[in-house]
Amino acid sequence: MAQLGFRTANRRYNFLFWPLMIVYVAFIMGTTMLVDEETAPLWLKVACAVGVTVPLIGVLYAMRRLTDETDEYTRMNHMKAMRDGGLIIAGAAFLIGFLQIFEAIGDFPVFWLGPAYFIAYGLSHLVRCNFGRTV
Amino acid sequence: MKNTLRILRTEKGWSQADLADRLNVSRQSVNAIETGKYDPSLPLAFAIARLFGRSIEEIFDDGTDLAEAAE
């Protein structure tokens, strides 16, 4: 995908991100309020899970497209932050996995690795932009 | 890498945001280049040089002494 420049890339990212987030929130609220987990049929539970996940996958695509289209410095910062976020979460997954294998902890909802990744990515980006040297 | 980007920019009366808009990059990119935190790629270095009507070597200095390098 061609580099479009900082402003255009940001505009295109926001044009995709915010509608997807609105859909995501609407799905979350709708499924929480309208679907009874105890009585709902399996197909409806799966449909709700997929419906909530699709906009998030769209956000991941928007992030990928942003790194293709934005300027080189912004791309480098985002890629390094994504890398650092991924490494932190991979390390956390290994730790949690081994803690479970050794039966040091009980069940851990895998779901939370997703938000944890975005927190790690955001913090890495913040630290790099404010305190890092990028040469 | 040392550069004279800030001097050239202020001679034109441009802010970092103005220069960023002309180069189609973020203001943070301009700041990072001016402070030496980031070295631009060749295409961006050429774009900067063309914008100011200078050669790349007149704007960026990697500290290499050409005479020593030739030896």
N, CA and C atoms of all chains as a GROMACS GRO file, in nm:
protein
  618
    1MET      N    1   0.085  -0.119   0.000
    1MET     CA    2   0.000   0.000   0.000
    1MET      C    3   0.089   0.125   0.000
    2ALA      N    4   0.052   0.226  -0.074
    2ALA     CA    5   0.136   0.342  -0.094
    2ALA      C    6   0.139   0.430   0.031
    3GLN      N    7   0.255   0.499   0.050
    3GLN     CA    8   0.264   0.593   0.160
    3GLN      C    9   0.186   0.717   0.121
    4LEU      N   10   0.094   0.761   0.206
    4LEU     CA   11   0.006   0.873   0.173
    4LEU      C   12   0.041   0.999   0.249
    5GLY      N   13   0.128   0.987   0.350
    5GLY     CA   14   0.160   1.103   0.431
    5GLY      C   15   0.082   1.101   0.561
    6PHE      N   16   0.135   1.178   0.656
    6PHE     CA   17   0.085   1.172   0.793
    6PHE      C   18  -0.062   1.211   0.806
    7ARG      N   19  -0.098   1.328   0.754
    7ARG     CA   20  -0.236   1.377   0.773
    7ARG      C   21  -0.338   1.286   0.706
    8THR      N   22  -0.310   1.249   0.582
    8THR     CA   23  -0.404   1.165   0.508
    8THR      C   24  -0.418   1.029   0.574
    9ALA      N   25  -0.306   0.972   0.615
    9ALA     CA   26  -0.310   0.841   0.679
    9ALA      C   27  -0.390   0.847   0.809
   10ASN      N   28  -0.370   0.954   0.886
   10ASN     CA   29  -0.444   0.970   1.012
   10ASN      C   30  -0.593   0.986   0.986
   11ARG      N   31  -0.625   1.064   0.883
   11ARG     CA   32  -0.766   1.087   0.851
   11ARG      C   33  -0.833   0.955   0.811
   12ARG      N   34  -0.764   0.877   0.727
   12ARG     CA   35  -0.819   0.749   0.684
   12ARG      C   36  -0.832   0.653   0.802
   13TYR      N   37  -0.736   0.658   0.895
   13TYR     CA   38  -0.741   0.572   1.012
   13TYR      C   39  -0.862   0.608   1.099
   14ASN      N   40  -0.880   0.735   1.127
   14ASN     CA   41  -0.991   0.778   1.211
   14ASN      C   42  -1.126   0.747   1.145
   15PHE      N   43  -1.129   0.759   1.011
   15PHE     CA   44  -1.253   0.733   0.937
   15PHE      C   45  -1.296   0.588   0.953
   16LEU      N   46  -1.201   0.498   0.972
   16LEU     CA   47  -1.230   0.357   0.991
   16LEU      C   48  -1.244   0.324   1.140
   17PHE      N   49  -1.156   0.378   1.222
   17PHE     CA   50  -1.151   0.339   1.363
   17PHE      C   51  -1.278   0.375   1.440
   18TRP      N   52  -1.323   0.501   1.430
   18TRP     CA   53  -1.434   0.546   1.515
   18TRP      C   54  -1.566   0.476   1.484
   19PRO      N   55  -1.605   0.461   1.358
   19PRO     CA   56  -1.725   0.383   1.330
   19PRO      C   57  -1.715   0.239   1.380
   20LEU      N   58  -1.597   0.178   1.365
   20LEU     CA   59  -1.581   0.041   1.415
   20LEU      C   60  -1.597   0.036   1.567
   21MET      N   61  -1.544   0.136   1.636
   21MET     CA   62  -1.557   0.139   1.781
   21MET      C   63  -1.703   0.158   1.823
   22ILE      N   64  -1.775   0.239   1.748
   22ILE     CA   65  -1.917   0.259   1.779
   22ILE      C   66  -1.992   0.126   1.761
   23VAL      N   67  -1.963   0.055   1.652
   23VAL     CA   68  -2.026  -0.076   1.629
   23VAL      C   69  -1.990  -0.173   1.741
   24TYR      N   70  -1.863  -0.171   1.780
   24TYR     CA   71  -1.817  -0.260   1.887
   24TYR      C   72  -1.892  -0.234   2.018
   25VAL      N   73  -1.898  -0.108   2.055
   25VAL     CA   74  -1.966  -0.073   2.180
   25VAL      C   75  -2.115  -0.109   2.172
   26ALA      N   76  -2.175  -0.083   2.055
   26ALA     CA   77  -2.316  -0.116   2.037
   26ALA      C   78  -2.339  -0.267   2.052
   27PHE      N   79  -2.249  -0.345   1.993
   27PHE     CA   80  -2.262  -0.491   2.003
   27PHE      C   81  -2.244  -0.537   2.147
   28ILE      N   82  -2.144  -0.480   2.215
   28ILE     CA   83  -2.118  -0.519   2.355
   28ILE      C   84  -2.241  -0.489   2.441
   29MET      N   85  -2.292  -0.368   2.425
   29MET     CA   86  -2.407  -0.329   2.508
   29MET      C   87  -2.530  -0.411   2.470
   30GLY      N   88  -2.548  -0.432   2.341
   30GLY     CA   89  -2.664  -0.507   2.295
   30GLY      C   90  -2.663  -0.650   2.344
   31THR      N   91  -2.549  -0.715   2.330
   31THR     CA   92  -2.541  -0.855   2.373
   31THR      C   93  -2.553  -0.866   2.525
   32THR      N   94  -2.496  -0.771   2.596
   32THR     CA   95  -2.504  -0.775   2.742
   32THR      C   96  -2.648  -0.760   2.789
   33MET      N   97  -2.721  -0.671   2.723
   33MET     CA   98  -2.857  -0.641   2.769
   33MET      C   99  -2.959  -0.741   2.715
   34LEU      N  100  -2.939  -0.790   2.593
   34LEU     CA  101  -3.044  -0.867   2.528
   34LEU      C  102  -3.023  -1.019   2.533
   35VAL      N  103  -2.899  -1.062   2.557
   35VAL     CA  104  -2.872  -1.205   2.552
   35VAL      C  105  -2.850  -1.260   2.693
   36ASP      N  106  -2.931  -1.357   2.729
   36ASP     CA  107  -2.915  -1.424   2.858
   36ASP      C  108  -2.821  -1.542   2.837
   37GLU      N  109  -2.702  -1.535   2.898
   37GLU     CA  110  -2.601  -1.639   2.874
   37GLU      C  111  -2.648  -1.777   2.917
   38GLU      N  112  -2.738  -1.782   3.014
   38GLU     CA  113  -2.779  -1.914   3.066
   38GLU      C  114  -2.881  -1.981   2.975
   39THR      N  115  -2.965  -1.904   2.910
   39THR     CA  116  -3.073  -1.964   2.830
   39THR      C  117  -3.051  -1.950   2.680
   40ALA      N  118  -2.956  -1.868   2.639
   40ALA     CA  119  -2.938  -1.846   2.496
   40ALA      C  120  -2.884  -1.971   2.430
   41PRO      N  121  -2.928  -2.000   2.306
   41PRO     CA  122  -2.875  -2.117   2.234
   41PRO      C  123  -2.730  -2.095   2.194
   42LEU      N  124  -2.661  -2.204   2.166
   42LEU     CA  125  -2.518  -2.197   2.136
   42LEU      C  126  -2.490  -2.109   2.014
   43TRP      N  127  -2.574  -2.123   1.910
   43TRP     CA  128  -2.549  -2.049   1.786
   43TRP      C  129  -2.555  -1.898   1.813
   44LEU      N  130  -2.644  -1.857   1.904
   44LEU     CA  131  -2.656  -1.714   1.935
   44LEU      C  132  -2.533  -1.666   2.013
   45LYS      N  133  -2.483  -1.748   2.103
   45LYS     CA  134  -2.362  -1.710   2.178
   45LYS      C  135  -2.244  -1.693   2.083
   46VAL      N  136  -2.231  -1.790   1.990
   46VAL     CA  137  -2.122  -1.782   1.892
   46VAL      C  138  -2.138  -1.658   1.804
   47ALA      N  139  -2.262  -1.633   1.761
   47ALA     CA  140  -2.287  -1.516   1.676
   47ALA      C  141  -2.252  -1.387   1.750
   48CYS      N  142  -2.282  -1.379   1.879
   48CYS     CA  143  -2.250  -1.261   1.959
   48CYS      C  144  -2.098  -1.245   1.971
   49ALA      N  145  -2.029  -1.356   1.996
   49ALA     CA  146  -1.884  -1.350   2.009
   49ALA      C  147  -1.821  -1.303   1.878
   50VAL      N  148  -1.868  -1.359   1.767
   50VAL     CA  149  -1.814  -1.319   1.636
   50VAL      C  150  -1.850  -1.174   1.606
   51GLY      N  151  -1.973  -1.135   1.636
   51GLY     CA  152  -2.017  -0.998   1.609
   51GLY      C  153  -1.935  -0.894   1.684
   52VAL      N  154  -1.894  -0.927   1.805
   52VAL     CA  155  -1.813  -0.835   1.884
   52VAL      C  156  -1.668  -0.834   1.834
   53THR      N  157  -1.622  -0.948   1.787
   53THR     CA  158  -1.482  -0.960   1.744
   53THR      C  159  -1.456  -0.893   1.609
   54VAL      N  160  -1.554  -0.899   1.519
   54VAL     CA  161  -1.533  -0.846   1.383
   54VAL      C  162  -1.489  -0.700   1.383
   55PRO      N  163  -1.556  -0.609   1.454
   55PRO     CA  164  -1.506  -0.471   1.453
   55PRO      C  165  -1.366  -0.457   1.511
   56LEU      N  166  -1.330  -0.541   1.606
   56LEU     CA  167  -1.194  -0.536   1.662
   56LEU      C  168  -1.091  -0.579   1.557
   57ILE      N  169  -1.126  -0.679   1.478
   57ILE     CA  170  -1.037  -0.719   1.369
   57ILE      C  171  -1.027  -0.605   1.267
   58GLY      N  172  -1.137  -0.535   1.248
   58GLY     CA  173  -1.133  -0.418   1.161
   58GLY      C  174  -1.037  -0.312   1.214
   59VAL      N  175  -1.033  -0.294   1.345
   59VAL     CA  176  -0.939  -0.197   1.405
   59VAL      C  177  -0.795  -0.243   1.382
   60LEU      N  178  -0.772  -0.372   1.397
   60LEU     CA  179  -0.637  -0.424   1.371
   60LEU      C  180  -0.596  -0.397   1.226
   61TYR      N  181  -0.690  -0.413   1.133
   61TYR     CA  182  -0.662  -0.382   0.992
   61TYR      C  183  -0.632  -0.233   0.976
   62ALA      N  184  -0.710  -0.149   1.045
   62ALA     CA  185  -0.688  -0.004   1.037
   62ALA      C  186  -0.548   0.032   1.087
   63MET      N  187  -0.505  -0.034   1.195
   63MET     CA  188  -0.370  -0.010   1.248
   63MET      C  189  -0.265  -0.053   1.147
   64ARG      N  190  -0.287  -0.169   1.084
   64ARG     CA  191  -0.194  -0.219   0.984
   64ARG      C  192  -0.184  -0.121   0.867
   65ARG      N  193  -0.300  -0.073   0.822
   65ARG     CA  194  -0.302   0.019   0.709
   65ARG      C  195  -0.235   0.151   0.745
   66LEU      N  196  -0.255   0.195   0.870
   66LEU     CA  197  -0.191   0.320   0.914
   66LEU      C  198  -0.039   0.309   0.905
   67THR      N  199   0.015   0.196   0.948
   67THR     CA  200   0.161   0.182   0.944
   67THR      C  201   0.212   0.178   0.800
   68ASP      N  202   0.129   0.136   0.705
   68ASP     CA  203   0.169   0.137   0.564
   68ASP      C  204   0.165   0.278   0.506
   69GLU      N  205   0.065   0.354   0.547
   69GLU     CA  206   0.034   0.480   0.478
   69GLU      C  207   0.098   0.603   0.541
   70THR      N  208   0.136   0.596   0.667
   70THR     CA  209   0.185   0.716   0.735
   70THR      C  210   0.332   0.743   0.702
   71ASP      N  211   0.386   0.851   0.758
   71ASP     CA  212   0.525   0.886   0.729
   71ASP      C  213   0.621   0.791   0.801
   72GLU      N  214   0.746   0.793   0.759
   72GLU     CA  215   0.842   0.692   0.803
   72GLU      C  216   0.870   0.695   0.954
   73TYR      N  217   0.877   0.814   1.011
   73TYR     CA  218   0.908   0.824   1.154
   73TYR      C  219   0.791   0.772   1.237
   74THR      N  220   0.669   0.812   1.201
   74THR     CA  221   0.550   0.765   1.272
   74THR      C  222   0.538   0.613   1.258
   75ARG      N  223   0.564   0.562   1.135
   75ARG     CA  224   0.557   0.418   1.111
   75ARG      C  225   0.655   0.345   1.202
   76MET      N  226   0.777   0.394   1.211
   76MET     CA  227   0.879   0.329   1.292
   76MET      C  228   0.837   0.325   1.438
   77ASN      N  229   0.784   0.437   1.489
   77ASN     CA  230   0.743   0.441   1.629
   77ASN      C  231   0.630   0.343   1.657
   78HIS      N  232   0.530   0.339   1.566
   78HIS     CA  233   0.417   0.247   1.586
   78HIS      C  234   0.462   0.101   1.577
   79MET      N  235   0.551   0.072   1.481
   79MET     CA  236   0.596  -0.066   1.463
   79MET      C  237   0.675  -0.112   1.586
   80LYS      N  238   0.760  -0.023   1.638
   80LYS     CA  239   0.837  -0.061   1.757
   80LYS      C  240   0.746  -0.079   1.878
   81ALA      N  241   0.644   0.007   1.889
   81ALA     CA  242   0.550  -0.006   2.000
   81ALA      C  243   0.469  -0.136   1.987
   82MET      N  244   0.427  -0.169   1.866
   82MET     CA  245   0.355  -0.295   1.844
   82MET      C  246   0.445  -0.414   1.876
   83ARG      N  247   0.572  -0.405   1.835
   83ARG     CA  248   0.667  -0.511   1.864
   83ARG      C  249   0.683  -0.529   2.014
   84ASP      N  250   0.706  -0.417   2.085
   84ASP     CA  251   0.727  -0.424   2.229
   84ASP      C  252   0.602  -0.476   2.299
   85GLY      N  253   0.485  -0.429   2.256
   85GLY     CA  254   0.360  -0.479   2.314
   85GLY      C  255   0.346  -0.628   2.292
   86GLY      N  256   0.378  -0.675   2.174
   86GLY     CA  257   0.369  -0.817   2.143
   86GLY      C  258   0.465  -0.900   2.227
   87LEU      N  259   0.587  -0.849   2.244
   87LEU     CA  260   0.686  -0.923   2.323
   87LEU      C  261   0.646  -0.931   2.470
   88ILE      N  262   0.592  -0.819   2.521
   88ILE     CA  263   0.549  -0.818   2.662
   88ILE      C  264   0.436  -0.918   2.683
   89ILE      N  265   0.339  -0.919   2.592
   89ILE     CA  266   0.226  -1.009   2.607
   89ILE      C  267   0.268  -1.154   2.585
   90ALA      N  268   0.360  -1.178   2.492
   90ALA     CA  269   0.411  -1.315   2.474
   90ALA      C  270   0.478  -1.363   2.601
   91GLY      N  271   0.557  -1.275   2.664
   91GLY     CA  272   0.621  -1.311   2.790
   91GLY      C  273   0.519  -1.339   2.899
   92ALA      N  274   0.417  -1.254   2.905
   92ALA     CA  275   0.313  -1.274   3.005
   92ALA      C  276   0.238  -1.406   2.982
   93ALA      N  277   0.212  -1.438   2.853
   93ALA     CA  278   0.142  -1.562   2.820
   93ALA      C  279   0.225  -1.683   2.862
   94PHE      N  280   0.356  -1.677   2.837
   94PHE     CA  281   0.444  -1.787   2.880
   94PHE      C  282   0.439  -1.802   3.032
   95LEU      N  283   0.448  -1.690   3.102
   95LEU     CA  284   0.450  -1.694   3.249
   95LEU      C  285   0.319  -1.752   3.302
   96ILE      N  286   0.208  -1.702   3.249
   96ILE     CA  287   0.078  -1.752   3.296
   96ILE      C  288   0.063  -1.900   3.263
   97GLY      N  289   0.108  -1.937   3.144
   97GLY     CA  290   0.098  -2.077   3.105
   97GLY      C  291   0.176  -2.169   3.197
   98PHE      N  292   0.300  -2.130   3.227
   98PHE     CA  293   0.381  -2.214   3.315
   98PHE      C  294   0.329  -2.213   3.458
   99LEU      N  295   0.274  -2.101   3.503
   99LEU     CA  296   0.213  -2.097   3.636
   99LEU      C  297   0.096  -2.194   3.642
  100GLN      N  298   0.021  -2.204   3.533
  100GLN     CA  299  -0.091  -2.298   3.529
  100GLN      C  300  -0.041  -2.442   3.522
  101ILE      N  301   0.065  -2.466   3.442
  101ILE     CA  302   0.120  -2.601   3.431
  101ILE      C  303   0.169  -2.651   3.566
  102PHE      N  304   0.234  -2.561   3.640
  102PHE     CA  305   0.283  -2.598   3.774
  102PHE      C  306   0.174  -2.586   3.880
  103GLU      N  307   0.053  -2.555   3.832
  103GLU     CA  308  -0.065  -2.546   3.920
  103GLU      C  309  -0.046  -2.444   4.032
  104ALA      N  310   0.028  -2.336   3.997
  104ALA     CA  311   0.044  -2.228   4.094
  104ALA      C  312  -0.075  -2.134   4.091
  105ILE      N  313  -0.142  -2.130   3.975
  105ILE     CA  314  -0.263  -2.049   3.963
  105ILE      C  315  -0.372  -2.132   3.898
  106GLY      N  316  -0.495  -2.084   3.910
  106GLY     CA  317  -0.606  -2.154   3.848
  106GLY      C  318  -0.632  -2.104   3.707
  107ASP      N  319  -0.760  -2.109   3.666
  107ASP     CA  320  -0.797  -2.064   3.532
  107ASP      C  321  -0.771  -1.916   3.515
  108PHE      N  322  -0.727  -1.879   3.395
  108PHE     CA  323  -0.705  -1.738   3.364
  108PHE      C  324  -0.776  -1.706   3.234
  109PRO      N  325  -0.868  -1.609   3.235
  109PRO     CA  326  -0.939  -1.576   3.111
  109PRO      C  327  -0.845  -1.517   3.005
  110VAL      N  328  -0.828  -1.592   2.899
  110VAL     CA  329  -0.737  -1.552   2.791
  110VAL      C  330  -0.777  -1.417   2.732
  111PHE      N  331  -0.906  -1.385   2.740
  111PHE     CA  332  -0.958  -1.261   2.683
  111PHE      C  333  -0.874  -1.140   2.723
  112TRP      N  334  -0.825  -1.136   2.848
  112TRP     CA  335  -0.759  -1.016   2.898
  112TRP      C  336  -0.623  -0.989   2.834
  113LEU      N  337  -0.570  -1.090   2.762
  113LEU     CA  338  -0.443  -1.065   2.690
  113LEU      C  339  -0.463  -0.962   2.578
  114GLY      N  340  -0.585  -0.956   2.523
  114GLY     CA  341  -0.613  -0.860   2.418
  114GLY      C  342  -0.600  -0.716   2.468
  115PRO      N  343  -0.682  -0.677   2.565
  115PRO     CA  344  -0.666  -0.541   2.620
  115PRO      C  345  -0.527  -0.515   2.676
  116ALA      N  346  -0.466  -0.620   2.735
  116ALA     CA  347  -0.330  -0.602   2.790
  116ALA      C  348  -0.232  -0.566   2.679
  117TYR      N  349  -0.250  -0.624   2.560
  117TYR     CA  350  -0.162  -0.592   2.447
  117TYR      C  351  -0.173  -0.444   2.411
  118PHE      N  352  -0.297  -0.395   2.404
  118PHE     CA  353  -0.315  -0.254   2.366
  118PHE      C  354  -0.261  -0.160   2.472
  119ILE      N  355  -0.270  -0.200   2.598
  119ILE     CA  356  -0.212  -0.119   2.706
  119ILE      C  357  -0.060  -0.117   2.692
  120ALA      N  358   0.000  -0.235   2.670
  120ALA     CA  359   0.146  -0.244   2.655
  120ALA      C  360   0.191  -0.165   2.532
  121TYR      N  361   0.118  -0.174   2.422
  121TYR     CA  362   0.149  -0.101   2.300
  121TYR      C  363   0.143   0.050   2.324
  122GLY      N  364   0.034   0.093   2.392
  122GLY     CA  365   0.018   0.236   2.418
  122GLY      C  366   0.128   0.291   2.509
  123LEU      N  367   0.159   0.216   2.615
  123LEU     CA  368   0.262   0.262   2.708
  123LEU      C  369   0.398   0.266   2.640
  124SER      N  370   0.428   0.165   2.560
  124SER     CA  371   0.556   0.163   2.488
  124SER      C  372   0.567   0.282   2.394
  125HIS      N  373   0.457   0.314   2.324
  125HIS     CA  374   0.455   0.428   2.233
  125HIS      C  375   0.476   0.557   2.310
  126LEU      N  376   0.408   0.568   2.424
  126LEU     CA  377   0.417   0.690   2.507
  126LEU      C  378   0.560   0.711   2.558
  127VAL      N  379   0.619   0.605   2.610
  127VAL     CA  380   0.754   0.615   2.665
  127VAL      C  381   0.853   0.650   2.554
  128ARG      N  382   0.838   0.584   2.439
  128ARG     CA  383   0.930   0.607   2.328
  128ARG      C  384   0.921   0.751   2.278
  129CYS      N  385   0.800   0.802   2.266
  129CYS     CA  386   0.782   0.937   2.211
  129CYS      C  387   0.833   1.042   2.307
  130ASN      N  388   0.821   1.017   2.437
  130ASN     CA  389   0.856   1.120   2.534
  130ASN      C  390   0.999   1.108   2.587
  131PHE      N  391   1.052   0.987   2.593
  131PHE     CA  392   1.181   0.970   2.657
  131PHE      C  393   1.285   0.902   2.569
  132GLY      N  394   1.242   0.845   2.457
  132GLY     CA  395   1.333   0.760   2.382
  132GLY      C  396   1.415   0.834   2.280
  133ARG      N  397   1.526   0.771   2.243
  133ARG     CA  398   1.604   0.815   2.130
  133ARG      C  399   1.580   0.713   2.020
  134THR      N  400   1.551   0.760   1.901
  134THR     CA  401   1.510   0.668   1.796
  134THR      C  402   1.614   0.651   1.688
  135VAL      N  403   1.732   0.708   1.706
  135VAL     CA  404   1.836   0.692   1.604
  135VAL      C  405   1.891   0.551   1.608
  136MET      N  406   2.267   1.253   1.358
  136MET     CA  407   2.337   1.325   1.253
  136MET      C  408   2.306   1.474   1.266
  137LYS      N  409   2.415   1.552   1.260
  137LYS     CA  410   2.394   1.697   1.271
  137LYS      C  411   2.324   1.748   1.146
  138ASN      N  412   2.247   1.852   1.163
  138ASN     CA  413   2.182   1.911   1.047
  138ASN      C  414   2.149   2.057   1.076
  139THR      N  415   2.123   2.128   0.968
  139THR     CA  416   2.092   2.271   0.981
  139THR      C  417   1.944   2.297   0.954
  140LEU      N  418   1.864   2.195   0.974
  140LEU     CA  419   1.722   2.204   0.939
  140LEU      C  420   1.651   2.314   1.017
  141ARG      N  421   1.680   2.324   1.147
  141ARG     CA  422   1.613   2.426   1.228
  141ARG      C  423   1.649   2.566   1.178
  142ILE      N  424   1.775   2.586   1.144
  142ILE     CA  425   1.818   2.718   1.096
  142ILE      C  426   1.746   2.752   0.965
  143LEU      N  427   1.747   2.654   0.873
  143LEU     CA  428   1.682   2.677   0.744
  143LEU      C  429   1.533   2.704   0.761
  144ARG      N  430   1.471   2.631   0.851
  144ARG     CA  431   1.327   2.647   0.874
  144ARG      C  432   1.295   2.785   0.929
  145THR      N  433   1.372   2.828   1.028
  145THR     CA  434   1.345   2.958   1.090
  145THR      C  435   1.376   3.072   0.994
  146GLU      N  436   1.473   3.052   0.904
  146GLU     CA  437   1.499   3.155   0.802
  146GLU      C  438   1.378   3.179   0.714
  147LYS      N  439   1.304   3.070   0.690
  147LYS     CA  440   1.183   3.082   0.608
  147LYS      C  441   1.064   3.131   0.689
  148GLY      N  442   1.078   3.137   0.820
  148GLY     CA  443   0.967   3.179   0.905
  148GLY      C  444   0.862   3.071   0.924
  149TRP      N  445   0.902   2.947   0.906
  149TRP     CA  446   0.809   2.836   0.921
  149TRP      C  447   0.816   2.777   1.060
  150SER      N  448   0.700   2.731   1.109
  150SER     CA  449   0.699   2.652   1.231
  150SER      C  450   0.730   2.507   1.195
  151GLN      N  451   0.749   2.424   1.298
  151GLN     CA  452   0.771   2.282   1.271
  151GLN      C  453   0.649   2.221   1.202
  152ALA      N  454   0.531   2.268   1.243
  152ALA     CA  455   0.408   2.217   1.182
  152ALA      C  456   0.400   2.257   1.035
  153ASP      N  457   0.441   2.379   1.004
  153ASP     CA  458   0.442   2.426   0.863
  153ASP      C  459   0.533   2.337   0.780
  154LEU      N  460   0.653   2.314   0.831
  154LEU     CA  461   0.748   2.231   0.757
  154LEU      C  462   0.695   2.089   0.743
  155ALA      N  463   0.634   2.038   0.848
  155ALA     CA  464   0.578   1.902   0.844
  155ALA      C  465   0.471   1.892   0.736
  156ASP      N  466   0.386   1.991   0.726
  156ASP     CA  467   0.280   1.992   0.624
  156ASP      C  468   0.341   1.992   0.484
  157ARG      N  469   0.447   2.071   0.465
  157ARG     CA  470   0.509   2.079   0.332
  157ARG      C  471   0.578   1.949   0.293
  158LEU      N  472   0.626   1.876   0.395
  158LEU     CA  473   0.694   1.749   0.368
  158LEU      C  474   0.601   1.629   0.377
  159ASN      N  475   0.477   1.656   0.420
  159ASN     CA  476   0.379   1.547   0.434
  159ASN      C  477   0.418   1.447   0.543
  160VAL      N  478   0.478   1.499   0.649
  160VAL     CA  479   0.514   1.414   0.762
  160VAL      C  480   0.454   1.475   0.889
  161SER      N  481   0.472   1.405   1.003
  161SER     CA  482   0.420   1.456   1.130
  161SER      C  483   0.514   1.562   1.186
  162ARG      N  484   0.458   1.648   1.272
  162ARG     CA  485   0.541   1.750   1.338
  162ARG      C  486   0.648   1.681   1.423
  163GLN      N  487   0.612   1.567   1.482
  163GLN     CA  488   0.708   1.492   1.563
  163GLN      C  489   0.827   1.446   1.478
  164SER      N  490   0.801   1.413   1.353
  164SER     CA  491   0.910   1.373   1.263
  164SER      C  492   1.009   1.487   1.246
  165VAL      N  493   0.955   1.607   1.222
  165VAL     CA  494   1.041   1.724   1.202
  165VAL      C  495   1.123   1.750   1.327
  166ASN      N  496   1.058   1.744   1.442
  166ASN     CA  497   1.128   1.767   1.568
  166ASN      C  498   1.238   1.664   1.589
  167ALA      N  499   1.207   1.538   1.559
  167ALA     CA  500   1.305   1.432   1.579
  167ALA      C  501   1.427   1.450   1.488
  168ILE      N  502   1.403   1.494   1.364
  168ILE     CA  503   1.514   1.517   1.272
  168ILE      C  504   1.597   1.635   1.319
  169GLU      N  505   1.532   1.744   1.357
  169GLU     CA  506   1.604   1.864   1.400
  169GLU      C  507   1.689   1.839   1.524
  170THR      N  508   1.639   1.758   1.615
  170THR     CA  509   1.713   1.732   1.739
  170THR      C  510   1.811   1.617   1.726
  171GLY      N  511   1.819   1.559   1.607
  171GLY     CA  512   1.914   1.450   1.586
  171GLY      C  513   1.869   1.316   1.641
  172LYS      N  514   1.745   1.307   1.685
  172LYS     CA  515   1.695   1.179   1.738
  172LYS      C  516   1.664   1.080   1.626
  173TYR      N  517   1.646   1.132   1.504
  173TYR     CA  518   1.607   1.045   1.392
  173TYR      C  519   1.676   1.094   1.266
  174ASP      N  520   1.734   1.001   1.190
  174ASP     CA  521   1.793   1.034   1.060
  174ASP      C  522   1.693   0.999   0.951
  175PRO      N  523   1.658   1.094   0.863
  175PRO     CA  524   1.558   1.065   0.760
  175PRO      C  525   1.611   0.966   0.658
  176SER      N  526   1.516   0.900   0.591
  176SER     CA  527   1.552   0.812   0.481
  176SER      C  528   1.598   0.896   0.363
  177LEU      N  529   1.652   0.830   0.262
  177LEU     CA  530   1.702   0.902   0.145
  177LEU      C  531   1.593   0.981   0.074
  178PRO      N  532   1.475   0.920   0.048
  178PRO     CA  533   1.369   0.998  -0.018
  178PRO      C  534   1.330   1.122   0.061
  179LEU      N  535   1.321   1.109   0.192
  179LEU     CA  536   1.282   1.225   0.274
  179LEU      C  537   1.394   1.328   0.277
  180ALA      N  538   1.518   1.282   0.282
  180ALA     CA  539   1.632   1.374   0.278
  180ALA      C  540   1.633   1.452   0.147
  181PHE      N  541   1.605   1.384   0.036
  181PHE     CA  542   1.596   1.453  -0.093
  181PHE      C  543   1.482   1.554  -0.094
  182ALA      N  544   1.368   1.515  -0.036
  182ALA     CA  545   1.254   1.606  -0.032
  182ALA      C  546   1.288   1.731   0.049
  183ILE      N  547   1.358   1.713   0.161
  183ILE     CA  548   1.400   1.827   0.243
  183ILE      C  549   1.495   1.915   0.165
  184ALA      N  550   1.591   1.854   0.099
  184ALA     CA  551   1.690   1.930   0.023
  184ALA      C  552   1.624   2.010  -0.088
  185ARG      N  553   1.532   1.947  -0.160
  185ARG     CA  554   1.463   2.018  -0.270
  185ARG      C  555   1.379   2.133  -0.216
  186LEU      N  556   1.316   2.112  -0.100
  186LEU     CA  557   1.230   2.215  -0.043
  186LEU      C  558   1.310   2.342  -0.012
  187PHE      N  559   1.432   2.322   0.036
  187PHE     CA  560   1.515   2.437   0.072
  187PHE      C  561   1.612   2.478  -0.039
  188GLY      N  562   1.609   2.407  -0.150
  188GLY     CA  563   1.697   2.442  -0.262
  188GLY      C  564   1.844   2.422  -0.229
  189ARG      N  565   1.873   2.323  -0.147
  189ARG     CA  566   2.012   2.294  -0.111
  189ARG      C  567   2.041   2.148  -0.145
  190SER      N  568   2.170   2.111  -0.137
  190SER     CA  569   2.206   1.971  -0.150
  190SER      C  570   2.192   1.904  -0.014
  191ILE      N  571   2.184   1.770  -0.017
  191ILE     CA  572   2.171   1.696   0.109
  191ILE      C  573   2.291   1.722   0.200
  192GLU      N  574   2.410   1.727   0.137
  192GLU     CA  575   2.532   1.747   0.217
  192GLU      C  576   2.538   1.885   0.282
  193GLU      N  577   2.468   1.981   0.223
  193GLU     CA  578   2.466   2.115   0.284
  193GLU      C  579   2.376   2.119   0.407
  194ILE      N  580   2.284   2.025   0.415
  194ILE     CA  581   2.189   2.026   0.527
  194ILE      C  582   2.229   1.925   0.634
  195PHE      N  583   2.274   1.806   0.593
  195PHE     CA  584   2.307   1.700   0.687
  195PHE      C  585   2.457   1.675   0.689
  196ASP      N  586   2.507   1.650   0.808
  196ASP     CA  587   2.652   1.624   0.826
  196ASP      C  588   2.668   1.503   0.915
  197ASP      N  589   2.723   1.395   0.857
  197ASP     CA  590   2.743   1.275   0.938
  197ASP      C  591   2.880   1.272   1.003
  198GLY      N  592   2.955   1.383   0.989
  198GLY     CA  593   3.083   1.394   1.057
  198GLY      C  594   3.198   1.328   0.986
  199THR      N  595   3.172   1.274   0.865
  199THR     CA  596   3.279   1.206   0.792
  199THR      C  597   3.366   1.308   0.720
  200ASP      N  598   3.495   1.298   0.738
  200ASP     CA  599   3.589   1.382   0.665
  200ASP      C  600   3.615   1.314   0.531
  201LEU      N  601   3.574   1.378   0.420
  201LEU     CA  602   3.585   1.315   0.289
  201LEU      C  603   3.729   1.279   0.252
  202ALA      N  604   3.823   1.364   0.290
  202ALA     CA  605   3.964   1.338   0.257
  202ALA      C  606   4.012   1.212   0.328
  203GLU      N  607   3.977   1.202   0.455
  203GLU     CA  608   4.015   1.082   0.531
  203GLU      C  609   3.946   0.960   0.475
  204ALA      N  610   3.819   0.976   0.438
  204ALA     CA  611   3.743   0.863   0.385
  204ALA      C  612   3.803   0.813   0.255
  205ALA      N  613   3.855   0.908   0.171
  205ALA     CA  614   3.913   0.870   0.042
  205ALA      C  615   4.042   0.790   0.063
  206GLU      N  616   4.116   0.821   0.169
  206GLU     CA  617   4.241   0.749   0.197
  206GLU      C  618   4.206   0.608   0.245
   0.00000   0.00000   0.00000
